[in-house]
Structure formats: C-alpha cells, structure tokens
Amino acid sequence: MCRMRMMVLLLSVMMVNVLLMDAMVESTAEFDPYKVLGVTRSASQAEIKKVYKRLAKEWHPDKNKNPEAEDMFIKITKSYEILTNEEKRASYDRYGQTDNTHPYGRGHHGFRHFHDNFYFDESFFHFPFNNKGGRDFADSKYTLHFNQYISEVVPDSFKRPYLIKITSDWCFSCIHIEPVWKETVQELETLGIGIGVVDVGYERRLANHLGAHQTPSFLGVVNGKVAFFHYAVVKGHLMQFVEDLLPQRLVEKVTDKNNQEFLKSWHELNKPHVLLFDQVPSVPLLYKLTAFAYKDYVQFGYVDQGLSETADLLRKFNINTYAPTMLVFKEDVEKPADIIQAKGMKKQIIDEFISNNKFLLAPRLVNQKLFDELCPVKQFHRRRKYCVLLITGEEESFATGNEAFLSLASANTNDVLRFAYVYQRRQQPLCDVLLKNKDSTLPQQVVILERRNGAGKILYKPVSGGWNGSKEDKHKLLEELERLQKDPSILNNDAVLPELNNEFTSMFLIRWIYTAYDYLAEIIDDLLHNNWREVMPLLSLIFSALFILFGTVVIQAFSDSSEEKQPKTKAKEASKAENGSPNTSSTSRFFLFQIVVSLPNIVNGKLIYSAFRCCINLHFEKLTLMTGFVVQGHIYWILVSLNQYWIFIYLCMLISLLFMLRLFI
C-alpha cells in the first residue's frame, strides 16, 4: 500500500514537472525582451532605462491590481536585466537566447511571490541541507556586529556607501537570491563599495537599530543614514540602488559654455578641479564614488565627448576620444597640472591620481582640518614638514604679492616644504600670535613654521622685511629655506597656536536645507513603497496631535458655552481659584507642564511612573488624561523603536505641537 502511494506521488510530481517544462519552453519561445520593453534593437542604454522605469512603475504589483501584473512585471525586469548587460544582450541578438532568457529564471519552476516590496524565486522541494539556512560561508567575512557598525561602518559611510544584506538562519528565501547577491558583491567590491551582512538571529540589537524586521532584505548606508531597498532583487536594481544613495550634486556636467566658470571657481572653493572626458552619456559610477570619497578636497566635473557642445573643450586640451581621460586643474585654469589616460581606469589608479593632487599649489588655510593635513605634526619616524605661510589680505592691492608667492610655490619640488596663505582678517587670532612683537605696518609677511605637537605648539621664524613679491623678497625667502635645510635650529621662536576659524561655517544653513530635503525624500519614499512599519509611528503621532487639538477646542467650546448660560460663572471661578481649584486655562497649562516634565522619565523608560503621576494630577479631566497617555506612549515608542532620524522629526513636531497648544491656552 505504501509503495502504491509512493508511486502515485512520484508520478504526480513527474507530470507536474513535464507540464511546467512545456510551459517554460513555450514561454521561452515567446519571450522577446525588445518586445516586452517596446524598444528597437538599436535602442541605447539611456532609452532602455527610461522605458523600464515607466513600465516598472506602471506594472508594479503593489500598484497595479491586474491579475497579470505580477507576470508582466517579472518579464519587464528580466528584459531590463538582459538588455542592460552587454554580454547577455549580444548573446540574445546572436542566438536568440541567453544563459537565462526565460523570464522566470533557468532551472526554476516559475513560481514567485512578493515579499517586503521585492520579489525572489522560490522552488518546491528544495531545502538547505548542505547549508544552514540563508547563511553562506562566503558571507562570514562581511558579517557585521553592533559595535563594529557604530565604530567603523557609520564613520566610513561618509567616504563610501555600504550595501548590507539582512538574513537569518533557515531563511529559505535567502537561498534563491544568493547568486544575484554574490554577483553584485563581486562587482561592487571592485568599485570600493562597502559590503555587510547582518544575521538577525545573532545581531538582533543591530537589526532593530537599522529598522530591519524582514529577511531577506537589503539596505544602504551613506553619510550615517539608512535607506531600504524596495525593488526586484536583480543585479541591475541593486547597482542602481547603490548609485541612488549618493548625493545628487557630486559631479557637475561641463560643456563649452560653463567650463571657464567651473574651473575658475578654484579660488572661491579653495579646491583643485578634476575633469573626466568619456564617451558615455551618464557619469560612470566609479567616478561618482571617487567624487564622494574626495568631496572635501576636490571639485569634480564630467565632459560627455559625444555632445557637440563639448567639441571646443576636446580640441582645446587635445583629448583622445578613444580612451577616458582625466585632467586636474589647480591655480592655472588654462593648463592642467596633471593628466591620466587609460582604457580601463581602475579604482586604485584613480585614487592614487586624486590623492597626489588633492591640494592646490598654495591653498588658503580655511579651517583646522586643512591646516592639520597640510602642516602635520612632526612624527619620529617621518621627515620634518615645514610650512611657508603668507599672511595677506583679500584686497586687490595684495594681488601682486599673492601671485609672486604662487609662482614660487609652483616652482617648488621639495616634498618637505608646503606653501599656504591666510587672510589676516579671517584668521586674526592665528596672525596675532605669529606677528607678535613684529612690525604690524607691513602689509604682507611670510612665516616659516614647524608644528611640534597636536596641542598647537610650533617653532617658527618670520622672514624679515615683509613681502611684496619683488625679486629681492623671493631671493631672501629662498636663502632662508636653504639655511633651514642645513640648520633647523633657525626656527628659534616658539608659540602655541589657537584653533583656526572655520571660514565655511556660513554654509551651515544651506547644508541644513539639503539635510531637511533628504529627510523629506526618505519619508516620501517610505510612503510610496508602503514601508508602514517605519512610517506608522509618525502617522500615529500626527493623528494623536490632531486628537489633542480637537479635544482642546472641545474643552474651550464647552467652557465658553457654560459662561454664557451661567452669568455667575466668574464669581464661582474666582471662589474656586481662591480654594485652589483649577479652571480650564490652568488645567491646560498644567497638562502642558506635565508633558514637558515627564519627558526625562519617558526617555529613561519610566513610562508607568510618569503615566501614574499624570493620572493622579489630572483625574478631574478625562480627556486631558487620555491625551496625556497618548502623547507619553508615542514619545516612548518613537524614541525606543525607530531609527535615529525619526527623533529629529519627532522633536520638531513636538515643538510645533506645544506652540499650537499654546494658542488655545
């Protein structure tokens, strides 16, 4: 009997497999990625990407309730994956198929389901007996722990983005995305992108900190902020997700019209400018990542060689259009300070090129960070570093001396010497220390200094006679530098320098606006992709605030109506006030006081005690008591369970709420 049942079961499975294979063959024959996307065989990558975004938005199963939406979305995604991969596209054009032309994937049965806003293949009768759940041995080197994430990943995310996979033991769905994950990681690592894996079974604290509650899921970290991946798990989507993590204003498109404006901004920004010439219309991801890593040092521009608007630039700098070319400009905008050209620019080559050119020939000291890098503290195992500092002004009358100092810095080939200048009015405390007991009537002066420790101690020597850029001044300075090479003891003055003023602090408002815009974009993104677990506390708080306002208005309306019906209300209120009984206004004020006072207790987790105290003090006003519980509960919920940026939003809303309540008091 058992054998008969087993045979029936096996026959059933075989029949199902045959039917599925027939369906796959038929579907494969009908599947044409060009027809699915509605593009021609000569369509460019930009056209394919534009059409894909439109179709993916139209057929996404979360938004399109058509029963065929899921299958159509899968075909659209697969078509995009084939046509954006040069090898797969060439294979399809030549043979009519690729290694994985079938829209549901090779070797799978075509069953799919959506999970946490992205989909993945799921086969029947497939269990991870040889691998413990969704964990892969190759992922062990990417495993993140809470302390490691806080101390290493977050600071490093200000220089490069991170892609993190959330997984767990016995996550069967995680197995089917492993090939895509491995292929994506292999390519992203060559670009220098950070990779991480979080196992929620072992790192529950980190998973809660990130706001990751589903497995498998993917998220990105850049500038310390977390963003979730919401699309189909294919390599192209993950690559695009990482690219979208980067700020939008990293690289400027440069043409014949704006190239002079771009290059001449070196003086205002106090940075070298780099131009990449390439034939692709969009900025390469590797170049964007480089711009993000060196955004504090270098300004980046991109020139599309395929545009007619860039023809003059190509002729001016004699650019070879057969290979990408990178030029770096410093103080001279007509002649590049350095150049590199290669058909396949690797990350290591680009990093070395930018690192060797991340400072101007004679940069302006605008903050302490730049001073520390240009004039480092002497180390025992390193050679001495001397800074030749010009103290000057911003007026046009100082231009001659400044240009002469720059020409001297341009001719310098000694790595031991660093040339820089400061504006005396902007760095007055620093200049007062260096020019102490010196002739202050001299308009410009040069000081040679060496830093001795991180506390600001220096040895220095002012060059006598000041500086006006004459040949005599140049000769005198060169003689002092030659003497310094032979006898470092000529730096016979010592002092302790104050910390430099940050001349870019005026940009704080602009940075704050950009930050607020990024937060708003994240909220909209969460709403569009139904990420309710993260958005629900905020929505709940908004409705609670509206409830409190409505309750306050109702209380005020009842109190006004009672005053009209009872002409003796004022006398009663006066007698109650004498006896210590609270009126409506005092009740509202006391309620507001209770919310503010209870905040420290709530933050420390003393929710029960705070609510109990509110209950005792406000027993005479049921509505106020209810709103007290609502507000305190939401404060506790948000501060404990949400990502850090929600605290910022919550505090802003709380302040606004208090001001609105004050209008009714």
C-alpha positions in Angstrom: 0.0 0.0 0.0 2.8 2.4 0.9 4.6 1.5 -2.3 1.5 2.3 -4.3 1.2 5.7 -2.6 4.8 6.5 -3.2 4.5 5.6 -6.9 1.3 7.7 -7.3 3.2 10.6 -5.6 6.2 10.2 -7.9 4.0 10.0 -11.0 2.2 13.2 -9.9 5.4 15.1 -9.4 6.7 13.9 -12.8 3.6 15.0 -14.5 3.8 18.4 -12.9 7.4 18.8 -13.9 6.5 17.8 -17.5 3.7 20.4 -17.7 5.9 23.0 -16.2 8.8 22.3 -18.6 6.4 22.5 -21.5 5.1 25.9 -20.2 8.7 27.0 -19.8 9.7 26.0 -23.4 6.6 27.7 -24.8 7.2 30.8 -22.7 10.8 30.9 -23.7 10.0 30.8 -27.4 7.6 33.7 -27.0 9.8 35.8 -24.7 11.4 38.7 -26.5 13.0 41.4 -24.3 12.8 44.0 -27.0 9.0 43.4 -27.5 8.4 43.4 -23.8 10.0 46.8 -23.3 8.8 48.1 -26.6 12.2 49.2 -27.9 14.1 48.7 -31.1 17.3 46.5 -31.3 19.3 49.7 -31.8 18.0 51.3 -28.6 20.6 53.0 -26.4 21.1 52.2 -22.7 19.5 55.6 -21.8 16.4 54.8 -23.8 16.1 51.3 -22.3 16.5 52.7 -18.8 13.8 55.4 -19.4 11.3 52.9 -20.8 12.0 50.4 -18.0 11.3 52.9 -15.2 8.0 53.8 -16.8 6.9 50.2 -17.3 8.1 49.1 -13.9 6.1 51.8 -12.3 3.0 51.0 -14.4 3.1 47.2 -13.8 4.3 47.0 -10.2 2.0 44.5 -8.4 1.7 46.8 -5.4 0.1 49.5 -7.6 -1.4 47.6 -10.5 -4.3 45.2 -9.4 -4.4 43.5 -12.8 -4.0 39.7 -12.3 -1.3 39.6 -15.0 0.6 42.5 -13.4 3.0 40.2 -11.5 4.0 38.1 -14.5 4.3 41.2 -16.7 6.5 42.9 -14.0 8.8 39.8 -13.9 9.1 39.9 -17.7 9.9 43.6 -17.7 12.5 43.2 -15.0 14.1 40.2 -16.8 14.1 42.1 -20.1 15.8 45.1 -18.5 18.5 42.8 -16.9 19.3 41.2 -20.3 19.4 44.4 -22.4 21.5 46.3 -19.9 24.1 43.6 -19.8 26.3 43.8 -22.9 27.2 40.1 -22.9 23.6 38.9 -22.4 22.3 41.3 -25.0 24.9 40.3 -27.6 24.1 36.6 -26.9 20.4 37.2 -27.4 21.0 39.2 -30.6 23.2 36.5 -32.0 21.5 33.3 -30.8 18.0 34.4 -29.8 18.6 33.3 -26.2 21.0 33.8 -23.2 22.1 31.6 -20.4 18.9 32.7 -18.6 16.4 34.0 -21.2 13.4 32.6 -19.6 11.6 35.4 -17.7 11.3 33.2 -14.6 14.9 32.1 -14.5 16.7 29.0 -15.5 16.1 25.8 -13.5 13.2 27.3 -11.5 9.5 26.4 -11.8 8.2 29.9 -12.4 6.6 30.3 -9.0 7.2 33.7 -7.4 5.8 35.8 -4.7 6.4 39.2 -3.4 8.0 39.8 -0.1 8.8 43.1 1.7 8.5 45.1 -1.6 10.8 42.9 -3.7 10.4 39.5 -5.2 12.5 36.4 -5.5 12.4 32.9 -7.0 11.1 30.1 -4.8 11.3 26.5 -5.9 9.5 23.5 -4.5 11.2 20.5 -2.8 14.4 22.5 -2.2 15.8 22.5 1.3 19.2 23.8 2.5 20.5 20.5 3.9 24.1 21.4 2.9 23.9 25.0 4.2 22.4 26.3 7.4 19.6 28.4 6.3 20.3 31.6 4.4 23.8 32.0 5.7 26.6 31.5 3.3 30.2 30.7 4.3 31.4 33.4 1.9 29.4 36.0 3.8 31.3 35.4 7.0 33.9 38.0 6.1 31.2 40.6 5.7 29.3 39.8 9.0 28.7 43.0 11.0 28.2 43.4 14.7 26.7 46.3 16.5 29.9 47.8 17.9 31.6 47.3 14.5 28.7 49.0 12.7 28.8 52.0 15.1 32.6 52.5 15.2 33.6 51.5 11.7 30.7 51.4 9.2 29.0 54.7 10.2 32.2 56.8 10.1 33.3 55.2 6.9 29.9 55.7 5.2 30.8 59.4 4.9 33.5 58.4 2.4 31.8 55.4 0.6 28.3 53.9 0.6 27.6 50.5 2.1 25.2 47.8 0.9 24.0 45.5 3.7 22.1 42.2 3.4 19.7 41.2 6.3 19.5 37.4 6.6 18.8 34.7 9.2 19.2 31.0 9.9 16.8 28.8 8.0 15.8 31.7 5.7 14.8 29.6 2.7 14.0 32.7 0.6 17.5 34.0 1.2 19.0 31.0 -0.7 17.4 31.9 -4.0 18.9 35.4 -4.1 22.4 34.2 -3.3 23.6 34.1 -6.9 22.4 37.6 -7.5 24.0 38.8 -4.2 27.3 37.1 -5.0 27.5 38.6 -8.5 26.6 42.0 -7.2 29.1 41.9 -4.4 31.8 40.9 -6.7 31.3 43.9 -8.9 30.6 46.4 -6.1 33.8 45.4 -4.2 35.9 46.3 -7.2 34.4 49.8 -7.1 35.3 50.2 -3.4 31.7 50.0 -2.0 31.4 48.6 1.5 29.6 45.3 2.0 27.9 44.0 5.1 25.8 41.1 6.3 23.6 41.1 9.4 22.2 37.9 10.8 19.1 38.9 12.8 19.3 35.7 14.9 22.7 36.7 16.3 22.6 40.5 15.9 19.0 41.4 17.0 20.2 44.7 18.5 21.8 45.8 15.3 18.8 44.7 13.2 16.5 46.8 15.5 18.9 49.7 15.3 18.7 49.6 11.5 15.0 49.1 11.5 15.2 45.8 9.6 12.4 43.4 10.5 12.2 41.1 7.5 14.5 38.6 5.9 15.8 38.7 3.3 16.1 42.5 2.9 18.7 44.9 1.7 19.6 48.4 2.9 22.2 51.0 2.1 24.1 53.3 4.5 25.6 56.6 3.4 26.5 59.6 5.5 25.3 57.7 8.5 21.8 57.4 7.2 19.9 54.2 6.3 17.9 53.6 3.2 15.9 50.5 2.3 15.8 48.6 -1.0 12.2 48.1 -2.3 12.6 46.6 -5.8 13.1 43.3 -7.5 16.3 41.6 -6.5 18.4 41.7 -9.7 21.9 42.9 -10.1 20.9 46.0 -12.1 18.4 47.1 -9.4 21.0 46.7 -6.6 23.6 48.6 -8.6 21.2 51.4 -9.3 20.1 51.5 -5.7 23.7 52.0 -4.6 24.2 54.7 -7.1 21.0 56.5 -6.0 22.4 56.5 -2.4 25.0 59.1 -3.4 24.2 62.8 -3.2 22.9 64.3 -6.4 25.3 67.3 -6.6 28.6 65.4 -6.6 29.6 65.8 -10.3 28.8 68.8 -12.5 28.2 68.4 -16.2 30.7 70.6 -18.0 30.4 72.0 -21.6 32.0 74.6 -23.8 29.7 77.3 -22.2 30.3 76.7 -18.5 33.9 75.3 -18.4 35.5 78.6 -17.5 33.0 79.2 -14.7 33.7 75.7 -13.4 37.5 75.9 -13.5 37.8 79.5 -12.1 35.8 78.6 -9.0 39.0 77.1 -7.5 39.7 80.4 -5.7 36.3 80.5 -4.0 36.1 76.8 -3.2 39.8 76.5 -2.4 40.0 73.2 -4.2 41.6 71.7 -7.3 39.1 70.8 -10.1 39.1 67.5 -12.0 37.5 66.9 -15.4 36.8 63.4 -16.7 36.3 63.1 -20.5 34.4 60.0 -21.6 32.0 58.9 -24.4 29.2 57.5 -22.2 26.3 60.0 -21.7 25.9 59.3 -18.0 28.5 59.8 -15.3 30.2 56.4 -14.5 29.5 55.0 -11.1 33.2 54.7 -10.3 33.7 58.4 -10.9 30.7 59.3 -8.7 32.2 57.1 -5.9 35.5 58.9 -6.3 33.8 62.3 -6.2 32.0 61.2 -3.0 35.2 60.0 -1.3 37.1 63.2 -2.1 34.3 65.7 -1.9 36.0 67.7 0.8 39.2 68.1 -1.2 38.4 68.2 -5.0 35.6 69.5 -7.2 34.6 67.1 -9.9 33.2 67.7 -13.4 32.3 65.4 -16.3 32.5 66.1 -20.1 30.5 63.9 -22.5 32.6 63.6 -25.6 29.6 62.6 -27.7 27.9 66.0 -27.4 28.5 68.7 -30.0 28.5 71.3 -27.1 31.9 69.8 -25.9 33.8 69.9 -29.2 35.8 73.1 -28.3 36.9 71.5 -25.0 38.2 68.4 -26.7 40.2 70.5 -29.2 41.5 72.9 -26.5 43.0 70.2 -24.4 43.8 67.8 -27.2 41.7 64.9 -25.8 42.0 61.5 -27.3 38.4 60.2 -27.8 39.4 56.5 -27.8 40.1 56.3 -24.1 38.8 58.1 -21.0 40.9 61.0 -19.9 41.2 62.7 -16.6 42.7 66.2 -16.1 43.3 68.0 -12.8 43.4 71.8 -12.7 44.8 73.9 -9.9 45.5 77.6 -9.9 46.2 77.7 -13.7 42.8 77.1 -15.5 44.4 77.1 -19.0 46.9 74.2 -18.4 46.2 71.0 -16.4 48.5 70.3 -13.5 48.3 66.5 -14.2 46.8 64.1 -16.6 45.9 60.4 -16.8 44.5 58.4 -19.7 43.7 54.7 -19.8 41.1 52.5 -21.5 40.2 50.7 -18.3 40.7 53.0 -15.3 40.8 51.0 -12.1 39.9 52.3 -8.7 43.5 52.1 -7.4 44.8 54.2 -10.3 42.2 56.9 -9.9 42.6 57.0 -6.1 46.4 57.4 -6.4 45.9 60.1 -9.1 43.4 62.1 -6.9 45.4 61.6 -3.7 48.5 63.1 -5.3 46.6 66.2 -6.4 44.0 66.9 -3.7 45.6 70.2 -2.7 46.3 73.4 -4.6 49.9 74.5 -5.0 49.3 77.2 -2.4 46.0 76.6 -0.7 44.3 79.0 1.7 44.1 77.8 5.3 40.3 77.9 5.9 39.9 75.5 8.9 41.9 73.4 11.3 41.4 70.2 9.4 43.1 71.6 6.3 45.9 73.0 8.5 46.5 69.6 10.2 46.8 67.9 6.8 49.0 70.5 5.1 51.2 71.1 8.1 51.2 67.8 10.0 52.8 67.4 13.4 56.3 66.1 13.3 56.5 62.3 13.8 59.6 60.5 15.0 59.5 58.0 12.0 58.8 60.7 9.4 60.7 63.5 7.8 60.2 67.0 9.1 57.5 69.1 7.3 57.8 72.9 7.1 55.0 75.3 6.2 55.8 78.5 4.4 52.8 80.7 5.3 51.9 84.0 3.6 49.9 86.4 5.8 48.0 88.6 3.3 44.7 90.3 2.6 41.8 90.0 0.2 42.0 93.4 -1.4 43.2 93.9 -5.0 46.3 95.7 -3.7 47.6 92.4 -2.4 47.3 90.6 -5.8 50.9 91.2 -6.9 52.4 89.8 -3.8 50.0 86.8 -3.9 50.8 86.0 -7.5 54.6 86.1 -6.7 54.1 83.8 -3.8 52.1 81.4 -6.0 54.8 81.4 -8.7 57.3 80.4 -6.0 55.1 77.6 -4.8 54.6 76.4 -8.3 58.4 76.0 -8.8 58.8 74.1 -5.5 59.8 70.4 -5.9 60.7 69.7 -2.3 58.2 67.5 -0.5 59.4 68.8 2.8 58.0 72.3 2.1 54.3 73.2 1.9 53.2 76.6 0.8 50.0 78.1 2.0 48.4 81.5 2.8 45.8 83.0 5.2 43.7 86.1 5.1 44.6 88.1 8.1 41.1 89.4 8.8 39.5 85.9 8.7 42.2 84.3 10.8 43.0 87.2 13.2 43.8 85.1 16.3 46.4 83.0 14.4 48.0 86.0 12.8 48.2 87.9 16.1 50.3 85.0 17.6 52.6 84.8 14.6 53.1 88.5 14.3 53.6 89.2 17.9 56.3 91.9 18.6 56.7 92.3 14.8 56.2 95.3 12.6 52.5 95.3 12.0 52.7 98.1 9.4 54.0 95.7 6.8 51.0 94.7 4.6 52.2 91.1 3.8 54.5 88.9 5.7 55.9 85.4 5.3 56.4 83.0 8.3 58.2 79.6 8.2 56.9 77.2 10.9 57.1 73.6 12.1 54.4 72.0 14.2 55.7 70.2 17.3 52.6 68.6 18.8 48.9 68.4 18.5 48.2 70.9 21.2 49.3 73.7 18.9 52.9 74.2 19.8 55.1 75.4 16.9 58.6 76.6 16.2 58.6 79.5 13.7 60.6 82.3 12.1 59.2 85.4 10.3 61.1 86.4 7.2 62.5 89.9 7.9 61.4 92.8 5.7 57.9 91.6 4.9 56.7 90.5 1.5 55.7 92.4 -1.6 56.6 89.9 -4.3 59.8 91.6 -5.6 62.9 89.7 -6.8 64.7 90.7 -3.6 61.9 89.2 -1.5 62.0 85.9 -3.5 65.8 85.7 -3.1 65.6 86.4 0.6 62.9 83.7 1.1 64.9 81.1 -0.9 68.0 81.8 1.2 66.1 81.3 4.4 64.7 78.0 3.1 68.2 76.8 2.1 69.5 77.6 5.6 66.6 75.7 7.1 67.5 72.6 5.2 71.0 72.7 6.7 70.2 74.0 10.2 66.6 73.5 11.5 67.5 75.5 14.6 67.0 78.8 12.8 63.3 78.4 13.9 64.1 80.0 17.2 60.7 81.3 18.2 58.0 79.1 19.8 54.3 79.7 20.4 51.0 77.9 20.9 48.6 78.5 18.0 44.8 78.8 18.6 42.5 76.7 16.5 41.7 78.1 13.1 38.3 79.7 12.4 36.2 77.6 10.0 35.6 80.0 7.1 32.9 77.8 5.6 30.5 78.0 8.6 28.3 80.4 6.7 27.3 77.4 4.6 25.5 75.8 7.6 22.1 77.0 6.5 22.5 75.5 3.0 23.6 72.2 4.5 20.7 72.2 6.8 18.3 72.8 3.9 19.9 69.9 2.0 19.6 67.7 5.1 15.9 68.5 5.6 15.3 67.8 1.9 16.9 64.4 2.3 14.8 63.6 5.3 11.6 64.6 3.5 12.6 62.5 0.5 13.1 59.4 2.8 9.6 59.9 4.3 8.0 60.2 0.8 9.9 57.1 -0.3 8.7 55.1 2.7 5.1 56.2 2.0 5.3 55.3 -1.7 6.7 51.8 -1.0 4.3 51.0 1.8 7.0 50.8 4.4 4.4 51.1 7.1 6.4 49.7 10.0 8.6 52.7 9.9 6.0 55.3 8.9 3.2 54.2 11.2 4.6 55.8 14.4 4.9 59.1 12.6 1.4 58.9 11.3 0.1 57.8 14.6 1.8 60.8 16.3 0.2 63.1 13.7 -3.3 61.8 14.4 -2.7 62.0 18.1 -1.7 65.6 17.8 -4.9 66.3 15.8 -6.8 64.5 18.5 -5.3 66.6 21.2 -6.0 69.8 19.3 -9.6 68.7 18.7 -10.0 67.8 22.4 -8.6 71.2 23.4 -11.1 73.0 21.1 -14.0 71.0 22.5 -13.0 71.8 26.1 -12.7 75.5 25.2 -16.1 75.4 23.4 -17.8 73.8 26.4 -16.3 76.3 28.8 -17.4 79.3 26.6 -21.0 77.9 26.4 -21.1 77.4 30.2 -20.1 81.1 30.7 -23.0 82.2 28.5 -25.6 80.1 30.3 -24.4 80.8 33.8 -23.8 84.6 34.4 -22.3 83.8 37.8 -19.5 81.7 36.4 -16.9 84.4 37.0 -17.8 84.6 40.7 -17.6 80.8 41.0 -14.4 80.7 39.2 -13.0 83.3 41.5 -14.1 81.4 44.5 -12.6 78.2 43.1 -9.4 79.9 42.4 -9.2 81.1 46.0 -9.8 77.5 47.1 -7.1 76.2 44.7 -9.5 74.5 42.2 -8.1 74.6 38.7 -10.0 76.2 35.8 -9.8 75.3 32.2 -6.9 77.5 31.4 -4.9 76.3 34.5 -5.8 72.7 33.6 -4.4 73.1 30.1 -1.3 74.9 31.4 -0.8 72.2 34.0 -1.3 69.4 31.3 1.3 71.1 29.1 3.7 71.2 32.1 3.1 67.5 32.8 4.1 66.6 29.2 7.3 68.5 29.3 8.3 67.4 32.8 7.6 63.8 32.1 9.9 63.7 29.1 13.0 62.7 31.1 11.2 59.9 32.8 9.9 58.6 29.5 13.3 58.7 27.9 14.6 56.7 30.8 11.9 54.1 30.3 9.8 55.2 33.4 6.6 55.3 31.4 4.4 53.7 34.1 5.5 56.1 36.8 5.0 59.1 34.6 1.6 58.0 33.5 0.6 57.3 37.1 1.6 60.8 38.2 -0.3 62.2 35.3 -3.3 60.2 36.3 -3.3 61.5 39.9 -2.8 65.1 39.0 -5.3 65.2 36.1 -8.0 62.9 37.5 -10.6 65.7 37.1 -10.2 65.9 33.3 -10.7 62.6 31.5 -9.9 63.9 28.0 -6.7 65.5 29.2 -5.7 62.3 30.9 -6.3 60.3 27.7 -4.2 62.7 25.6 -1.5 62.5 28.3 -1.3 58.7 27.9 -1.3 59.1 24.1 1.5 61.6 23.9 3.6 59.9 26.5 3.1 56.5 24.9 4.1 57.8 21.5 7.2 59.5 22.8 8.4 56.3 24.4 7.5 54.3 21.2 9.3 56.6 18.9 12.5 57.0 20.9 12.9 53.3 21.6 11.8 51.6 18.3 12.7 53.9 15.4 15.8 55.0 13.5 17.7 58.0 14.8 16.5 60.4 12.2 12.9 60.0 13.4 13.9 61.5 16.7 14.8 64.7 14.9 11.4 64.7 13.1 9.6 64.0 16.3 11.3 66.8 18.3 10.4 69.2 15.6 6.8 68.1 15.7 6.7 68.2 19.5 7.8 71.8 19.5 5.2 72.7 16.9 2.6 70.9 18.9 3.5 72.8 22.0 3.2 76.1 20.2 -0.2 75.1 18.7 -1.5 74.1 22.1 -0.3 77.5 23.5 -2.7 79.2 21.0 -5.7 77.6 22.8 -4.4 78.3 26.3 
